[in-house]
Amino acid sequence: MMETTYFSLGSKATFNKALRHFYAVNDAVDEIESKGNIADYINDLLDEEDLHYDQILPIIGSVIKDKFNYSFKSFSVVSDITDFEKIAGVAAKWSALDMVVMYYAPDGKRFVINPKDADSWERARELHRDQLIVIYVKYLKDSNTKIEIEAANTLYDLLRGKDVFINKSFVDPNAIVRVETPAPAQPAAVSPGTAAAPSVAVAKAAPSAKPKKTNITPKYGVQVTNELFHNGNVEAWKKILESYHTKFPELTVHVMFGGEVINDINSLFKWGKVKHGDSIFFQVSGENILGVSKLQKYLFEGASQRYEQFLKLGVGRVLNLF
């Protein structure tokens, strides 16, 4: 019998394995379309054991190379690197670019890294001399291969410890970069299970009077693709945020619209206030931030015509999304 490309799909086990991979690829596409970083998405799935390491390269190849046509350049690590704070601090300011780094470790393991996040670099713990790295870059404003390649070279120079010139095109002045800062004070929110579901999770107070250092993510935009951000979308967001807060009670979600902090998600429902094409922004703060890529994906879904899926599932119960 002649074997074909599809021969391996002949068993239930391999077919289901392939199907799960296709779902992961499809979700990765959604992640990029909702302005997320695919490295964060992949690493969240790896942490939750929903993805195998051998799926990383096929997802990177099919999504950011073939579909979204990121520019890329490969380099060899010049010397061992263990300190990533400065590299991430500079890269985090390049808000007009989406970037992903693939690092090939000596033991054969592959790491997918969001170069704007020091914790993402720390997954590899150390970049070893002469090992391969591939830097993928996408300019978010329009198609501009020249800027993308320049950004890849600049990031590589940072990895080599060189002082770099930052092209002003790398920066979107409307974006907020990741910083180390005390958690911003927020009005008290209602805890899950009370009459009003929490619209914004609230960080727990530190036991001592000394302010506790915390991380805060960049400001992520969630574009409204429904014809209007109406009451159904609001209820979907409330259930998504309730699920996130239940999974990560120590983290705070900050929602913003029109330059203002939104302390009550219900206030976004005013007929015609939030329209198709508008963007609602959010940040997450806390000591150990997790699940942001999934949160962004679900909020994007909740702001679309697919919001009803969150209202039909788990009626009267907290959704198990995270």
Summary of the structure (lengths in Angstrom):
residues: 322
radius of gyration: 20.8
end to end distance: 45.0
largest distance: 74.3
contacts: 953
relative contact order: 0.12
helix: 37%
strand: 18%
